[in-house]
């Protein structure tokens, strides 16, 4: 069931019901939501707001980092990466490879998140060059350096590979640096959605909370 579907009779109510009392006077409020209630998965600040108004407000405070995901095999992790990018208010999510991607894990957050498609790594790299954004790959390669000790650039594009094969060799070669995430268990890797969440939060700690690395 999507967030916009009507809940089952025995399911808990999500969001808020119709507005009670005099309606607020502001252009960012949606008359239909005020009348019918707002059951979307949004923070309380954005209850009853129009979609365009929410996007405009997010645009005013988006962070400088971008997130990229390779999509050669219709990876199911992409939706979760988009949802996390929205949670951390990333500048944009870049889908590299196939234009169509599995949106189920995004939980409709792609409506609020800028999505940019690149047919190839070369196209992504050209975008990074044109916009002066360093391309930072995330994967476990022999030449990877620890994310935990690397000073993530404030303006950067964090690129993740697919579940299984990881970053393509083209992406590896195109990256300014490739970072690995410290692991201490028996598995050799974690899924792209988990790696993306850890890396985005590392950027937040470094640049929003000003936590030094190392």
LINTA-V996180 format. One record per helix or strand of 2 or more residues. SS is the DSSP state (a for helix, b for strand). FROM is the first residue (numbers start at 1). LEN is the number of residues. If there is no record, write none. Layout:
ss->SS from->FROM len->LEN
ss->SS from->FROM len->LEN
This chain:
ss->a from->31 len->6
ss->a from->44 len->3
ss->a from->51 len->9
ss->b from->66 len->6
ss->a from->78 len->10
ss->b from->93 len->5
ss->a from->104 len->3
ss->a from->109 len->3
ss->b from->115 len->4
ss->a from->121 len->10
ss->b from->134 len->5
ss->b from->145 len->2
ss->a from->147 len->3
ss->b from->156 len->5
ss->a from->169 len->6
ss->b from->177 len->4
ss->a from->192 len->16
